[in-house]
Amino acid sequence: MHSTDDLQIDTPEQITLELPLAGIGSRFLGLAIDTILQFVLGLLGILVLAFAGSNLSLWRYFSWVPKNWGPALVLIFLFCLYWGYFAFFEILWKGQTPGKRLAKIRVIKESGRPIDVYEAIGRNLLRAVDVLPSFYGVGIVCMMLNRDHKRLGDYVAGTVVVHDRRAEEIRPDWGSNSKDSSAAMEQVSSLTSDELVLIETYLQRRANLDPVVRDNTAHQIATRITAKTGLQRGPMESLDEFLESVASRIRDTARFR
């Protein structure tokens, strides 16, 4: 199910992020789950509309709606379910649908950042073309012809689908201070998930960096953290130790667990 290809993203801090791309198998597992859920939701919706239309006690609240509009309401509901399901959940869950969440994959921008409303809607509008002639024939061929496993919707929106790693799986293997003051916790609370990823990526890859690049990168990140939080390095604390401490404090706030 897993692709052997990685998406490599170079950050301004000269750190390369590697994200495992989701292959056709993983994506179709997510699609199969979503399709089943769409079918179940569609069936439940039709039953609810049919019950509401035949229940006179309920219908009196909608007396302003002509009864011959029933079939049209069903078609509108099914249209919204088919076209809106994927975009709705990808907007709500930052690139995931229920199927993608169970398959542990996620849609992101090519830059590595979360998708927004425009990317979610744009990539799913092209689903009508990717599904042709049947069973996503166009989408499968398109994914087979490029190393990033993109379908047409991904090209239009500038997105890719990657395996979604849990935070615990990528958490670096360094020690942490067991006692931190509440003031320090409040200071790191202003840091975002992007900054946590930046720190952890550096700490994971520092051993493979050129010494000069490593020192410059650590200095840039530390300067950025200090400017935003006011945290200062201790007199005997190295840059790496400072960044390890900051990352540990962010984790201890429980916002990114």
C-alpha positions in Angstrom: 0.0 0.0 0.0 2.9 2.4 0.7 4.7 4.3 -2.0 8.5 4.2 -2.0 8.7 7.7 -3.3 9.2 10.8 -1.1 8.3 14.4 -1.6 11.3 16.6 -0.8 10.7 20.2 0.2 13.5 22.6 0.8 12.7 25.2 3.5 14.3 28.7 3.6 16.4 27.4 6.5 18.1 25.0 4.2 16.4 22.0 5.7 14.9 19.3 3.5 11.6 17.8 4.5 10.8 14.4 3.2 7.2 13.3 3.1 6.2 9.8 2.0 3.9 10.0 -1.0 0.7 8.0 -1.0 0.5 5.5 -3.9 -2.5 4.3 -5.9 -3.3 1.5 -3.4 -3.5 3.8 -0.4 -5.5 6.4 -2.2 -8.0 3.9 -3.5 -8.5 2.4 -0.1 -9.5 5.8 1.2 -11.7 6.3 -1.9 -13.4 3.0 -1.3 -14.2 3.9 2.3 -15.5 7.3 1.3 -17.7 5.8 -1.5 -19.3 3.4 0.9 -19.9 6.3 3.4 -21.4 8.4 0.5 -23.8 5.5 -0.4 -24.9 5.1 3.2 -25.4 8.8 3.7 -27.3 9.1 0.4 -29.6 6.2 1.4 -30.3 7.6 4.8 -31.0 11.0 3.3 -33.5 9.6 0.8 -35.2 7.7 3.6 -35.4 10.8 5.8 -36.8 12.9 2.9 -39.3 10.2 2.0 -40.5 9.9 5.6 -40.8 13.7 6.0 -42.8 13.9 2.8 -45.3 11.2 3.9 -45.6 12.4 7.5 -48.5 14.9 7.6 -47.6 16.2 11.0 -44.1 17.1 9.8 -45.2 18.4 6.4 -47.4 21.2 7.8 -44.1 23.0 8.8 -43.1 22.9 5.1 -46.5 23.7 3.6 -44.9 26.5 1.6 -42.9 23.8 -0.4 -44.9 22.3 -3.3 -45.2 18.5 -2.9 -44.2 17.9 -6.5 -40.8 19.3 -5.5 -39.9 16.1 -3.7 -37.9 14.4 -6.5 -36.1 17.7 -7.1 -35.1 17.9 -3.5 -33.8 14.4 -3.6 -31.7 15.2 -6.7 -30.3 18.4 -5.1 -29.4 16.4 -2.0 -27.6 13.7 -4.0 -25.8 16.3 -6.1 -24.5 18.1 -3.0 -23.5 14.8 -1.4 -21.5 13.7 -4.5 -19.8 17.0 -5.2 -19.6 18.4 -1.7 -18.5 15.4 0.4 -14.8 15.4 -0.5 -14.4 19.2 -0.5 -16.3 19.6 2.8 -14.2 17.1 4.7 -10.9 18.2 3.2 -11.7 21.8 4.3 -12.9 20.7 7.7 -10.1 18.2 8.4 -7.2 19.9 6.7 -6.9 17.6 3.7 -8.5 14.5 5.1 -11.9 12.8 4.5 -13.1 9.9 6.7 -11.7 7.5 4.2 -8.3 9.3 4.0 -8.2 9.4 7.8 -8.7 5.6 8.1 -6.2 5.0 5.3 -3.8 7.4 7.1 -3.2 9.7 4.1 -3.7 13.5 3.7 -3.8 16.1 0.9 -1.3 18.9 1.2 0.1 21.7 -1.0 3.2 21.0 -3.0 5.0 23.4 -0.6 4.1 21.0 2.3 1.6 23.4 3.9 -2.1 22.5 4.6 -4.6 23.0 1.8 -7.2 25.8 2.0 -10.7 26.1 0.6 -9.6 26.9 -2.9 -7.4 23.9 -3.3 -10.0 21.6 -1.7 -12.7 22.8 -4.1 -10.4 23.0 -7.2 -9.0 19.5 -6.9 -12.5 18.0 -6.4 -14.1 19.8 -9.4 -11.7 17.8 -11.6 -13.0 14.5 -10.1 -15.6 14.5 -12.8 -12.8 14.1 -15.4 -10.6 11.8 -13.4 -13.5 9.3 -13.0 -13.9 8.9 -16.7 -14.5 6.6 -18.5 -15.3 4.6 -15.4 -13.6 3.5 -12.1 -11.3 6.6 -12.2 -9.6 5.4 -15.5 -8.2 8.9 -16.3 -7.1 9.4 -12.7 -5.3 6.0 -12.6 -3.5 6.5 -15.9 -2.5 10.1 -14.8 -1.1 8.8 -11.4 0.9 6.1 -13.2 2.6 8.6 -15.5 4.1 10.8 -12.8 6.3 10.0 -9.8 4.2 12.1 -7.4 1.1 10.0 -8.1 -1.0 13.1 -9.0 -4.3 12.9 -10.7 -5.6 15.8 -12.8 -7.2 17.5 -9.8 -3.9 17.6 -8.0 -2.2 19.3 -11.0 -4.9 21.9 -11.1 -4.8 22.6 -7.4 -1.1 22.2 -6.9 -1.6 19.4 -4.3 -0.1 16.0 -3.5 -1.3 13.1 -1.2 1.1 11.9 1.4 1.0 9.3 4.2 -0.1 11.1 7.4 2.4 10.4 10.2 1.3 10.6 13.8 3.2 13.2 15.8 4.6 10.4 18.0 6.1 8.6 14.9 8.2 11.6 14.0 9.0 12.8 17.5 12.7 13.2 17.8 14.7 11.1 20.3 16.2 13.6 22.7 15.8 14.2 26.4 13.7 16.8 28.0 13.7 18.7 31.2 11.2 17.3 33.7 10.5 20.6 35.4 9.6 23.8 33.4 8.1 26.9 34.9 4.6 27.9 34.0 6.0 31.2 32.6 8.1 29.3 30.1 5.1 27.3 29.1 3.2 30.5 28.5 6.1 31.9 26.4 6.1 28.9 24.0 2.3 28.9 23.6 2.7 31.6 20.9 4.6 29.2 18.7 2.8 27.4 15.9 2.8 23.9 14.6 4.9 25.0 11.6 7.6 26.3 14.0 7.5 23.0 15.9 8.0 21.1 12.7 10.9 23.4 11.8 12.7 22.8 15.1 12.1 19.0 15.0 13.2 18.7 11.4 16.4 20.5 12.2 17.1 18.3 15.2 16.4 15.1 13.3 18.7 16.1 10.4 21.4 18.1 12.1 23.9 15.2 12.1 23.8 15.1 8.3 24.3 18.9 7.8 27.5 20.6 6.9 28.9 22.1 10.2 28.7 25.7 8.8 25.1 25.2 7.5 24.2 23.5 10.8 25.4 26.3 12.9 23.8 29.0 10.7 20.5 27.1 10.6 20.4 26.6 14.4 21.3 30.3 14.9 18.5 31.4 12.6 15.9 29.2 14.2 17.0 30.2 17.7 16.9 33.9 16.8 13.4 33.4 15.4 12.2 31.6 18.6 13.8 34.2 20.9 12.2 37.1 19.0 8.8 35.6 19.2 8.8 34.2 22.7 11.5 36.1 24.6 13.1 32.8 25.7 16.9 33.1 26.2 19.6 30.6 26.1 21.3 29.8 29.3 25.0 30.8 29.7 26.2 27.2 29.3 23.5 26.1 27.0 24.3 25.3 23.3 22.0 26.2 20.4 21.0 22.5 20.0 20.2 22.2 23.7 18.1 25.4 23.6 16.1 24.1 20.6 15.6 20.7 22.3 14.3 22.4 25.4 11.9 24.6 23.4 10.6 21.6 21.4 10.0 19.7 24.6 8.2 22.6 26.2 5.9 22.9 23.1 5.1 19.2 23.3 4.4 19.6 27.1 1.7 22.2 26.3 -0.3 19.2 24.8 -1.4 21.3 21.8 0.5 19.2 19.3 0.2 15.7 20.7 
